[in-house]
Amino acid sequence: MDRMILIYITNPSKKEAKTLVNLLLKKRLIACANIFPVDSLYWWKNKIADEQEWIIIAKTLENKFRKAKAEIEKIHSYSIPCVIKIPARTNEKYFGWLKSEVKEK
């Protein structure tokens, strides 16, 4: 059975986030995505980094995750990209739409 997931991805710029989302949409690996700015603080090379990043929350099916992750890792500019799979549930109408949009066409 297909299950909905969210893929959470951090990006260094809005431009890179949009490029990544467009690639995933064109390959039908996601149905849609939201992009928004966030202040991120994290450990990097023994220092606390304080950066602005752009978050993608992509909506798709669990069976698309491996391919989507491979595509993300192929073009992402970070040496260690953050790609997190989050289980999700939604209403039936939205789920039906999501499934129809990630079908091979």
MODELLER restraints for C-alpha pairs under 7 A, 6 or more apart:
rsr = mdl.restraints
at = mdl.atoms
rsr.add(forms.Gaussian(group=physical.xy_distance, feature=features.Distance(at['CA:2:A'], at['CA:61:A']), mean=6.23, stdev=0.5))
rsr.add(forms.Gaussian(group=physical.xy_distance, feature=features.Distance(at['CA:2:A'], at['CA:62:A']), mean=6.66, stdev=0.5))
rsr.add(forms.Gaussian(group=physical.xy_distance, feature=features.Distance(at['CA:3:A'], at['CA:61:A']), mean=5.48, stdev=0.5))
rsr.add(forms.Gaussian(group=physical.xy_distance, feature=features.Distance(at['CA:3:A'], at['CA:62:A']), mean=5.48, stdev=0.5))
rsr.add(forms.Gaussian(group=physical.xy_distance, feature=features.Distance(at['CA:4:A'], at['CA:60:A']), mean=5.80, stdev=0.5))
rsr.add(forms.Gaussian(group=physical.xy_distance, feature=features.Distance(at['CA:4:A'], at['CA:61:A']), mean=4.52, stdev=0.5))
rsr.add(forms.Gaussian(group=physical.xy_distance, feature=features.Distance(at['CA:4:A'], at['CA:62:A']), mean=5.92, stdev=0.5))
rsr.add(forms.Gaussian(group=physical.xy_distance, feature=features.Distance(at['CA:4:A'], at['CA:87:A']), mean=6.54, stdev=0.5))
rsr.add(forms.Gaussian(group=physical.xy_distance, feature=features.Distance(at['CA:4:A'], at['CA:88:A']), mean=5.42, stdev=0.5))
rsr.add(forms.Gaussian(group=physical.xy_distance, feature=features.Distance(at['CA:4:A'], at['CA:89:A']), mean=6.24, stdev=0.5))
rsr.add(forms.Gaussian(group=physical.xy_distance, feature=features.Distance(at['CA:5:A'], at['CA:59:A']), mean=6.12, stdev=0.5))
rsr.add(forms.Gaussian(group=physical.xy_distance, feature=features.Distance(at['CA:5:A'], at['CA:60:A']), mean=5.59, stdev=0.5))
rsr.add(forms.Gaussian(group=physical.xy_distance, feature=features.Distance(at['CA:5:A'], at['CA:61:A']), mean=5.58, stdev=0.5))
rsr.add(forms.Gaussian(group=physical.xy_distance, feature=features.Distance(at['CA:5:A'], at['CA:62:A']), mean=5.66, stdev=0.5))
rsr.add(forms.Gaussian(group=physical.xy_distance, feature=features.Distance(at['CA:5:A'], at['CA:85:A']), mean=6.52, stdev=0.5))
rsr.add(forms.Gaussian(group=physical.xy_distance, feature=features.Distance(at['CA:5:A'], at['CA:86:A']), mean=5.46, stdev=0.5))
rsr.add(forms.Gaussian(group=physical.xy_distance, feature=features.Distance(at['CA:5:A'], at['CA:87:A']), mean=4.57, stdev=0.5))
rsr.add(forms.Gaussian(group=physical.xy_distance, feature=features.Distance(at['CA:5:A'], at['CA:88:A']), mean=4.91, stdev=0.5))
rsr.add(forms.Gaussian(group=physical.xy_distance, feature=features.Distance(at['CA:6:A'], at['CA:57:A']), mean=6.17, stdev=0.5))
rsr.add(forms.Gaussian(group=physical.xy_distance, feature=features.Distance(at['CA:6:A'], at['CA:58:A']), mean=5.44, stdev=0.5))
rsr.add(forms.Gaussian(group=physical.xy_distance, feature=features.Distance(at['CA:6:A'], at['CA:59:A']), mean=4.79, stdev=0.5))
rsr.add(forms.Gaussian(group=physical.xy_distance, feature=features.Distance(at['CA:6:A'], at['CA:60:A']), mean=6.38, stdev=0.5))
rsr.add(forms.Gaussian(group=physical.xy_distance, feature=features.Distance(at['CA:6:A'], at['CA:85:A']), mean=5.93, stdev=0.5))
rsr.add(forms.Gaussian(group=physical.xy_distance, feature=features.Distance(at['CA:6:A'], at['CA:86:A']), mean=5.00, stdev=0.5))
rsr.add(forms.Gaussian(group=physical.xy_distance, feature=features.Distance(at['CA:6:A'], at['CA:87:A']), mean=6.40, stdev=0.5))
rsr.add(forms.Gaussian(group=physical.xy_distance, feature=features.Distance(at['CA:6:A'], at['CA:88:A']), mean=6.40, stdev=0.5))
rsr.add(forms.Gaussian(group=physical.xy_distance, feature=features.Distance(at['CA:7:A'], at['CA:57:A']), mean=5.56, stdev=0.5))
rsr.add(forms.Gaussian(group=physical.xy_distance, feature=features.Distance(at['CA:7:A'], at['CA:58:A']), mean=4.99, stdev=0.5))
rsr.add(forms.Gaussian(group=physical.xy_distance, feature=features.Distance(at['CA:7:A'], at['CA:59:A']), mean=6.56, stdev=0.5))
rsr.add(forms.Gaussian(group=physical.xy_distance, feature=features.Distance(at['CA:7:A'], at['CA:83:A']), mean=6.56, stdev=0.5))
rsr.add(forms.Gaussian(group=physical.xy_distance, feature=features.Distance(at['CA:7:A'], at['CA:84:A']), mean=5.50, stdev=0.5))
rsr.add(forms.Gaussian(group=physical.xy_distance, feature=features.Distance(at['CA:7:A'], at['CA:85:A']), mean=4.82, stdev=0.5))
rsr.add(forms.Gaussian(group=physical.xy_distance, feature=features.Distance(at['CA:7:A'], at['CA:86:A']), mean=6.20, stdev=0.5))
rsr.add(forms.Gaussian(group=physical.xy_distance, feature=features.Distance(at['CA:8:A'], at['CA:55:A']), mean=6.98, stdev=0.5))
rsr.add(forms.Gaussian(group=physical.xy_distance, feature=features.Distance(at['CA:8:A'], at['CA:56:A']), mean=5.73, stdev=0.5))
rsr.add(forms.Gaussian(group=physical.xy_distance, feature=features.Distance(at['CA:8:A'], at['CA:57:A']), mean=4.80, stdev=0.5))
rsr.add(forms.Gaussian(group=physical.xy_distance, feature=features.Distance(at['CA:8:A'], at['CA:58:A']), mean=6.63, stdev=0.5))
rsr.add(forms.Gaussian(group=physical.xy_distance, feature=features.Distance(at['CA:8:A'], at['CA:83:A']), mean=5.72, stdev=0.5))
rsr.add(forms.Gaussian(group=physical.xy_distance, feature=features.Distance(at['CA:8:A'], at['CA:84:A']), mean=5.02, stdev=0.5))
rsr.add(forms.Gaussian(group=physical.xy_distance, feature=features.Distance(at['CA:8:A'], at['CA:85:A']), mean=6.61, stdev=0.5))
rsr.add(forms.Gaussian(group=physical.xy_distance, feature=features.Distance(at['CA:9:A'], at['CA:55:A']), mean=5.72, stdev=0.5))
rsr.add(forms.Gaussian(group=physical.xy_distance, feature=features.Distance(at['CA:9:A'], at['CA:56:A']), mean=5.06, stdev=0.5))
rsr.add(forms.Gaussian(group=physical.xy_distance, feature=features.Distance(at['CA:9:A'], at['CA:57:A']), mean=6.63, stdev=0.5))
rsr.add(forms.Gaussian(group=physical.xy_distance, feature=features.Distance(at['CA:9:A'], at['CA:82:A']), mean=5.41, stdev=0.5))
rsr.add(forms.Gaussian(group=physical.xy_distance, feature=features.Distance(at['CA:9:A'], at['CA:83:A']), mean=4.84, stdev=0.5))
rsr.add(forms.Gaussian(group=physical.xy_distance, feature=features.Distance(at['CA:9:A'], at['CA:84:A']), mean=6.64, stdev=0.5))
rsr.add(forms.Gaussian(group=physical.xy_distance, feature=features.Distance(at['CA:10:A'], at['CA:53:A']), mean=6.41, stdev=0.5))
rsr.add(forms.Gaussian(group=physical.xy_distance, feature=features.Distance(at['CA:10:A'], at['CA:54:A']), mean=5.83, stdev=0.5))
rsr.add(forms.Gaussian(group=physical.xy_distance, feature=features.Distance(at['CA:10:A'], at['CA:55:A']), mean=4.70, stdev=0.5))
rsr.add(forms.Gaussian(group=physical.xy_distance, feature=features.Distance(at['CA:10:A'], at['CA:56:A']), mean=6.40, stdev=0.5))
rsr.add(forms.Gaussian(group=physical.xy_distance, feature=features.Distance(at['CA:10:A'], at['CA:82:A']), mean=5.69, stdev=0.5))
rsr.add(forms.Gaussian(group=physical.xy_distance, feature=features.Distance(at['CA:11:A'], at['CA:17:A']), mean=5.80, stdev=0.5))
rsr.add(forms.Gaussian(group=physical.xy_distance, feature=features.Distance(at['CA:11:A'], at['CA:53:A']), mean=5.54, stdev=0.5))
rsr.add(forms.Gaussian(group=physical.xy_distance, feature=features.Distance(at['CA:11:A'], at['CA:54:A']), mean=4.99, stdev=0.5))
rsr.add(forms.Gaussian(group=physical.xy_distance, feature=features.Distance(at['CA:11:A'], at['CA:55:A']), mean=6.16, stdev=0.5))
rsr.add(forms.Gaussian(group=physical.xy_distance, feature=features.Distance(at['CA:12:A'], at['CA:53:A']), mean=4.96, stdev=0.5))
rsr.add(forms.Gaussian(group=physical.xy_distance, feature=features.Distance(at['CA:12:A'], at['CA:54:A']), mean=6.18, stdev=0.5))
rsr.add(forms.Gaussian(group=physical.xy_distance, feature=features.Distance(at['CA:13:A'], at['CA:53:A']), mean=6.23, stdev=0.5))
rsr.add(forms.Gaussian(group=physical.xy_distance, feature=features.Distance(at['CA:13:A'], at['CA:54:A']), mean=5.81, stdev=0.5))
rsr.add(forms.Gaussian(group=physical.xy_distance, feature=features.Distance(at['CA:14:A'], at['CA:54:A']), mean=5.77, stdev=0.5))
rsr.add(forms.Gaussian(group=physical.xy_distance, feature=features.Distance(at['CA:17:A'], at['CA:54:A']), mean=6.68, stdev=0.5))
rsr.add(forms.Gaussian(group=physical.xy_distance, feature=features.Distance(at['CA:17:A'], at['CA:56:A']), mean=6.68, stdev=0.5))
rsr.add(forms.Gaussian(group=physical.xy_distance, feature=features.Distance(at['CA:20:A'], at['CA:72:A']), mean=6.93, stdev=0.5))
rsr.add(forms.Gaussian(group=physical.xy_distance, feature=features.Distance(at['CA:21:A'], at['CA:33:A']), mean=6.82, stdev=0.5))
rsr.add(forms.Gaussian(group=physical.xy_distance, feature=features.Distance(at['CA:24:A'], at['CA:30:A']), mean=5.83, stdev=0.5))
rsr.add(forms.Gaussian(group=physical.xy_distance, feature=features.Distance(at['CA:24:A'], at['CA:68:A']), mean=6.76, stdev=0.5))
rsr.add(forms.Gaussian(group=physical.xy_distance, feature=features.Distance(at['CA:25:A'], at['CA:31:A']), mean=6.45, stdev=0.5))
rsr.add(forms.Gaussian(group=physical.xy_distance, feature=features.Distance(at['CA:28:A'], at['CA:101:A']), mean=6.86, stdev=0.5))
rsr.add(forms.Gaussian(group=physical.xy_distance, feature=features.Distance(at['CA:28:A'], at['CA:102:A']), mean=4.70, stdev=0.5))
rsr.add(forms.Gaussian(group=physical.xy_distance, feature=features.Distance(at['CA:28:A'], at['CA:103:A']), mean=6.75, stdev=0.5))
rsr.add(forms.Gaussian(group=physical.xy_distance, feature=features.Distance(at['CA:28:A'], at['CA:104:A']), mean=6.83, stdev=0.5))
rsr.add(forms.Gaussian(group=physical.xy_distance, feature=features.Distance(at['CA:29:A'], at['CA:60:A']), mean=6.85, stdev=0.5))
rsr.add(forms.Gaussian(group=physical.xy_distance, feature=features.Distance(at['CA:29:A'], at['CA:64:A']), mean=5.74, stdev=0.5))
rsr.add(forms.Gaussian(group=physical.xy_distance, feature=features.Distance(at['CA:29:A'], at['CA:68:A']), mean=5.82, stdev=0.5))
rsr.add(forms.Gaussian(group=physical.xy_distance, feature=features.Distance(at['CA:29:A'], at['CA:102:A']), mean=5.82, stdev=0.5))
rsr.add(forms.Gaussian(group=physical.xy_distance, feature=features.Distance(at['CA:30:A'], at['CA:58:A']), mean=6.36, stdev=0.5))
rsr.add(forms.Gaussian(group=physical.xy_distance, feature=features.Distance(at['CA:30:A'], at['CA:59:A']), mean=5.72, stdev=0.5))
rsr.add(forms.Gaussian(group=physical.xy_distance, feature=features.Distance(at['CA:30:A'], at['CA:60:A']), mean=4.65, stdev=0.5))
rsr.add(forms.Gaussian(group=physical.xy_distance, feature=features.Distance(at['CA:30:A'], at['CA:102:A']), mean=5.93, stdev=0.5))
rsr.add(forms.Gaussian(group=physical.xy_distance, feature=features.Distance(at['CA:31:A'], at['CA:59:A']), mean=5.87, stdev=0.5))
rsr.add(forms.Gaussian(group=physical.xy_distance, feature=features.Distance(at['CA:31:A'], at['CA:60:A']), mean=5.75, stdev=0.5))
rsr.add(forms.Gaussian(group=physical.xy_distance, feature=features.Distance(at['CA:31:A'], at['CA:98:A']), mean=5.52, stdev=0.5))
rsr.add(forms.Gaussian(group=physical.xy_distance, feature=features.Distance(at['CA:31:A'], at['CA:101:A']), mean=5.29, stdev=0.5))
rsr.add(forms.Gaussian(group=physical.xy_distance, feature=features.Distance(at['CA:31:A'], at['CA:102:A']), mean=5.68, stdev=0.5))
rsr.add(forms.Gaussian(group=physical.xy_distance, feature=features.Distance(at['CA:32:A'], at['CA:58:A']), mean=5.90, stdev=0.5))
rsr.add(forms.Gaussian(group=physical.xy_distance, feature=features.Distance(at['CA:32:A'], at['CA:59:A']), mean=5.62, stdev=0.5))
rsr.add(forms.Gaussian(group=physical.xy_distance, feature=features.Distance(at['CA:33:A'], at['CA:56:A']), mean=6.40, stdev=0.5))
rsr.add(forms.Gaussian(group=physical.xy_distance, feature=features.Distance(at['CA:33:A'], at['CA:57:A']), mean=5.41, stdev=0.5))
rsr.add(forms.Gaussian(group=physical.xy_distance, feature=features.Distance(at['CA:33:A'], at['CA:58:A']), mean=4.11, stdev=0.5))
rsr.add(forms.Gaussian(group=physical.xy_distance, feature=features.Distance(at['CA:33:A'], at['CA:59:A']), mean=6.01, stdev=0.5))
rsr.add(forms.Gaussian(group=physical.xy_distance, feature=features.Distance(at['CA:34:A'], at['CA:56:A']), mean=5.61, stdev=0.5))
rsr.add(forms.Gaussian(group=physical.xy_distance, feature=features.Distance(at['CA:34:A'], at['CA:57:A']), mean=5.25, stdev=0.5))
rsr.add(forms.Gaussian(group=physical.xy_distance, feature=features.Distance(at['CA:34:A'], at['CA:58:A']), mean=6.52, stdev=0.5))
rsr.add(forms.Gaussian(group=physical.xy_distance, feature=features.Distance(at['CA:35:A'], at['CA:54:A']), mean=6.51, stdev=0.5))
rsr.add(forms.Gaussian(group=physical.xy_distance, feature=features.Distance(at['CA:35:A'], at['CA:55:A']), mean=5.47, stdev=0.5))
rsr.add(forms.Gaussian(group=physical.xy_distance, feature=features.Distance(at['CA:35:A'], at['CA:56:A']), mean=4.66, stdev=0.5))
rsr.add(forms.Gaussian(group=physical.xy_distance, feature=features.Distance(at['CA:35:A'], at['CA:57:A']), mean=6.64, stdev=0.5))
rsr.add(forms.Gaussian(group=physical.xy_distance, feature=features.Distance(at['CA:36:A'], at['CA:54:A']), mean=5.50, stdev=0.5))
rsr.add(forms.Gaussian(group=physical.xy_distance, feature=features.Distance(at['CA:36:A'], at['CA:55:A']), mean=5.39, stdev=0.5))
rsr.add(forms.Gaussian(group=physical.xy_distance, feature=features.Distance(at['CA:36:A'], at['CA:56:A']), mean=6.91, stdev=0.5))
rsr.add(forms.Gaussian(group=physical.xy_distance, feature=features.Distance(at['CA:37:A'], at['CA:52:A']), mean=6.93, stdev=0.5))
rsr.add(forms.Gaussian(group=physical.xy_distance, feature=features.Distance(at['CA:37:A'], at['CA:53:A']), mean=5.86, stdev=0.5))
rsr.add(forms.Gaussian(group=physical.xy_distance, feature=features.Distance(at['CA:37:A'], at['CA:54:A']), mean=4.48, stdev=0.5))
rsr.add(forms.Gaussian(group=physical.xy_distance, feature=features.Distance(at['CA:37:A'], at['CA:55:A']), mean=6.21, stdev=0.5))
rsr.add(forms.Gaussian(group=physical.xy_distance, feature=features.Distance(at['CA:38:A'], at['CA:52:A']), mean=5.76, stdev=0.5))
rsr.add(forms.Gaussian(group=physical.xy_distance, feature=features.Distance(at['CA:38:A'], at['CA:53:A']), mean=5.47, stdev=0.5))
rsr.add(forms.Gaussian(group=physical.xy_distance, feature=features.Distance(at['CA:38:A'], at['CA:54:A']), mean=6.04, stdev=0.5))
rsr.add(forms.Gaussian(group=physical.xy_distance, feature=features.Distance(at['CA:38:A'], at['CA:55:A']), mean=6.92, stdev=0.5))
rsr.add(forms.Gaussian(group=physical.xy_distance, feature=features.Distance(at['CA:39:A'], at['CA:51:A']), mean=5.85, stdev=0.5))
rsr.add(forms.Gaussian(group=physical.xy_distance, feature=features.Distance(at['CA:39:A'], at['CA:52:A']), mean=4.55, stdev=0.5))
rsr.add(forms.Gaussian(group=physical.xy_distance, feature=features.Distance(at['CA:39:A'], at['CA:53:A']), mean=6.24, stdev=0.5))
rsr.add(forms.Gaussian(group=physical.xy_distance, feature=features.Distance(at['CA:40:A'], at['CA:50:A']), mean=5.81, stdev=0.5))
rsr.add(forms.Gaussian(group=physical.xy_distance, feature=features.Distance(at['CA:40:A'], at['CA:51:A']), mean=5.31, stdev=0.5))
rsr.add(forms.Gaussian(group=physical.xy_distance, feature=features.Distance(at['CA:40:A'], at['CA:52:A']), mean=5.91, stdev=0.5))
rsr.add(forms.Gaussian(group=physical.xy_distance, feature=features.Distance(at['CA:40:A'], at['CA:53:A']), mean=6.46, stdev=0.5))
rsr.add(forms.Gaussian(group=physical.xy_distance, feature=features.Distance(at['CA:41:A'], at['CA:48:A']), mean=6.61, stdev=0.5))
rsr.add(forms.Gaussian(group=physical.xy_distance, feature=features.Distance(at['CA:41:A'], at['CA:49:A']), mean=5.40, stdev=0.5))
rsr.add(forms.Gaussian(group=physical.xy_distance, feature=features.Distance(at['CA:41:A'], at['CA:50:A']), mean=4.54, stdev=0.5))
rsr.add(forms.Gaussian(group=physical.xy_distance, feature=features.Distance(at['CA:41:A'], at['CA:51:A']), mean=6.45, stdev=0.5))
rsr.add(forms.Gaussian(group=physical.xy_distance, feature=features.Distance(at['CA:42:A'], at['CA:48:A']), mean=5.43, stdev=0.5))
rsr.add(forms.Gaussian(group=physical.xy_distance, feature=features.Distance(at['CA:42:A'], at['CA:49:A']), mean=5.31, stdev=0.5))
rsr.add(forms.Gaussian(group=physical.xy_distance, feature=features.Distance(at['CA:42:A'], at['CA:50:A']), mean=6.91, stdev=0.5))
rsr.add(forms.Gaussian(group=physical.xy_distance, feature=features.Distance(at['CA:43:A'], at['CA:49:A']), mean=6.00, stdev=0.5))
rsr.add(forms.Gaussian(group=physical.xy_distance, feature=features.Distance(at['CA:60:A'], at['CA:98:A']), mean=6.74, stdev=0.5))
rsr.add(forms.Gaussian(group=physical.xy_distance, feature=features.Distance(at['CA:69:A'], at['CA:83:A']), mean=6.94, stdev=0.5))
rsr.add(forms.Gaussian(group=physical.xy_distance, feature=features.Distance(at['CA:73:A'], at['CA:81:A']), mean=6.89, stdev=0.5))
